[in-house]
């Protein structure tokens, strides 16, 4: 069973340009989205809920990546007056096979496994680019508000997508993770992880004003997937040989008999470390076993 919590809190500047939506299909599949409007243009606050609704519904039906791209189509054109809204977003598809997350910009997805809070996404900002590639990281914070990819510009190539196996998924706008001390954020998750709605409300309430008195809009979606649902393995499952080709940042590229080197499967390094017991430096070239459900979903990885 998947339960959810949603909360949003208007910031100190104009009206709320954030939005969130959780959409549930008849079979229990959940699509969720957090959208953070860029600025406070004439259409931003009105458009953000439409983008969240579209992203969540697309995600539930088609997947996390199509959720981002579907919402992006609504704002792909600037309009006759050039004032069309734009936003960044994160989506999550949760079902009995696990969770897939996609994002553009600096919305984030965290996972809680009962012991630790892990950040599974990497901000698509110029500040993060500077931290990764240089110049001096001391200037990176000056560019954290420079978003490199948004819904307006989202493509298959520029939208990031990962698998997450944690039983608790937390989607946030930057008004949450940028304005709550990381230690406080993790403690709130530890305190309220059994109640998704209470956790969502606690996180948006914890966002603090900066030294200039500014507090951004803050929005959270929490998805709690029961242990039984995550661990459930279809009666008809298949075990396939899998090879880790290489690691790219926090992602591993893996080949199987159905996914060759030109179109490898991409999964998080953290997941492989947890499921196989192999450290990061031992993963490149590792021969593994992929357990695949009858619907083609990757259930887990094992060492042969």
N, C-alpha and C positions, 0 to 999 in steps of 0.2 A: 504494500500500500504506500502511496505517495501523499504526504500532507504538505501544505504550504503555508507561508505567511508573507504578507505584503505590507509595507509601510512606506510612507513618503512624508517629508516635512519641508515646508517652504522655507527658503533662506531669507536673508536680509535684503536682497535686491529684487525689487519688483515682484512678479508672480512666479509660481512654481513652473519651471521649464523641464522638470523631470516627469517621468511616468513609468508605470509598471503594469504588467498583466500576466496572469497565469490562466492558461486555457487547458481544459481537460477533455480528451476524447472519450467516446463510449467505452473503449477497452481499457481506460485508465491511463493511457499515455498522456504525459504532461508536457506542454510547451510553455516556457516562461521567458519573459523579456524585461530588462531594465533599459530605459532610454533616457539619455541626458542631453537635452537641447543645448545647442551651442549659442551662447549669448541669450539676449531677451529681445529678439526682433518682433515685428508686428504679428507674426504667425507662429512663433516658436511654442508658446504655451498651449495654444489650441491644437497644434499639430502633433505634439509629443504623445498624447494619449492615443491618437490614431496610429502612430508609428509603433507604439508598444502593442496595441491590439493586433495589428497586422503581423508583427514579428512573432508574437506568441502563437497565433493561429497557424501561420506558415510553418513554424517550428514543430508544432504538434503533428501536423500532417506530413511534412516533407523533410524536416531535419533542422538542426541548428544553423547550418550555413545558409540554406534557402530562406530561413527566417530573417537573417540579416539582409540578404539580397532582395527579398520581397519587400521589406520595409524601405530599403534604399531606393527602389523604383519610384516610390511615392514622392521622393524629393530629389530625384536625379536631374530634374530640370529646374533652373533658377526662377522660372516664371517670367511673364512679360515685364514685370517691374523689377526683377532681380532680387526680390525680397523673400523668396521661398525659404522655409526653415531648413535647418540642418541639425544633425545630432550625432552622437556616438551611442553605441549600444552593446549589450551582451545578451546572448540567448542561451537557453539550456533545454535540451530534449531529454526527458527522463522516462524510462520504461523499465521493464523487467530485465533488459539486457545491460542496463547501466545508464550512464549520462554522457552526452556529448555537449560541448560548450563551444560557441563561436562568438567572436567579438571584433569590433573596430573601435579605435580610439582608446580612451583610458577608463572605460567601465571595466570592472574586474569580476572574476569568479574565484572564490575561496572554497576549500574543502575541509571538513572536520571529520576525523576518523575515530573520535572518542578520546584521543590523547593530544593531538596537535592540530593547529590550524595551518593549512598550506595555501599559499597563493599559487594558482594554476595558470594565470594569464600574465602576459607581459604588455605593459602600456605601449600603445602605438603613438608615442609622442616624440618630439625632437629631443626633449630632455633625456628620455630613456635611450634614444639613439646615441646621444653624446656619451652616456655612461657606458654603453657597449663598445663603441668604436672610436671614441675620442672626438674632438680635442679634450683638453683637461676637464676631468669630471667635476672640478670645483665650480664650473659655470653651468652645469647641467640643470640645476634647479631654475635657472632663468628661463629655460625653454620647456618647462613641464606643461605649460598651458598651450603649447604649439602642437596641435593634434595633426598627425601625419595622414591618418585615414579616418574618414567619417562615413555615415550612411550615404551621403551624396556621391562619394567617390568609391564606394565599396565595389569590389569585383571578387571573383573566385580567387584570384591570385593574391589580393591584398587583405582578404578576410582570414583571420586565424581560426583554426578549429582543432580541438583536442578531445580526448576521452578522459573522463574523471570517474574514479571508482569509489570515492568517498561516499558514505551514506548520508552526509549532510552537505548540501551545496548552498553557497551564499553568493548572490549576485549584488553588486553595489555600484552606485554612481560615485564620482570622485568626491562629492560632498560628504560621503561617509568615510572612505579610507584615507582621504587627504586631511580630514579634520578630526580624526580620532587617533590617539596614540596607539601604535600597533600592539603594545602590551595590553592596553585597555580593551581593544577590539577582541583580542584572543580571550581575555578573561570573561568578557560578556558572552562570547560563544560557549565557553566552558560552563558558565552559570545557567544559560538558558537554552542549550541545544535540544532539550527534550520538548520544547514548546516553540515551534517555528514562528507563530504569530508574536509571541512575547519577545522572542529574539529580534525579529525585524523591528518591532517598536523600540526596543532597548537600544538598538544600534543607531537609528535615526535620532533618537533623543540624546545620544551621547556626543553628537557632533558639536564641536566647540568653535566659537568665533576666533578669528585670528587677531593679531596685535592691532589691526586697524578696525576691528569691530565687524568684519565681514564674515558671514557664514553662508556657504553655498547651499542650494537645494540638496537634500539628502534622500536617497531612495534605496530600498532593499527588497529583494525577493529571497526567501529561504525555502528550499526544498528538502524534505526529509524522506528518504527512501528506506523502508524497513529492511533489516538485515536479511530476512527470509527472501525478500524479493530480489535483492542483489545476488544472493548466493544461489538462487534457484537455477538449476541447470536443466534444460529440456531433456526429455528422454532420448530424443534423437539428436545427439551431438556428434561432432566429428573432430578428430585430432589430426592436425596438419603440421608438417615440418615448417619451421619459420627461421629465417636468418636475419639478424640485425645488420643492416648494411653500414649505417653510420649514424652519428648523433648530430643534430642541428639545434643548438641551443638546448631547450628543455624538451625537445621532441626527438624520437627515434624513428628512423625509416626502416621498415621491415618487409621482407619479401616472403611470400607463400606461394604454393602452386597456383593460386588464383590471382595473386597480385605480384607482378614482376617488377624489375628494377626501374622501369619507366613509369610505373604507377604504384609505388610502394604504399603499404599501410603505414599510417603515422599515429603513434601513441606516445604518451608522456614517458620520459625517462623515469620519473618518480614511480609510475605504475609498474614498470618493468623491474625496478629495484625491489619494490615491495613484493611483487608476485613471484619473482624468481630467486630472490636473495643474492643476486649479483650486484656488485658495486658498479658505479658508472663507468669506471675505467676498464671493466671487464665486459661491457656490453657490446662494443663494436666487434662484429664478426661472430658473436655468440650464436650457437645453434640451439633453438628453442622448440617447444611444442605449443601451437596455438589451438586452444579448444574453441570450436566454432559451433554455435547453435544452428538449428535447422533453418532459421531465417537468415543465416549468414553473418550474424552478429558475433563479434569476438567476445567470448565470455571471460577468458583469462589466458595467461601465458604460464608455462611450466618449463622446468629444465627436463631434458630427456632422461 
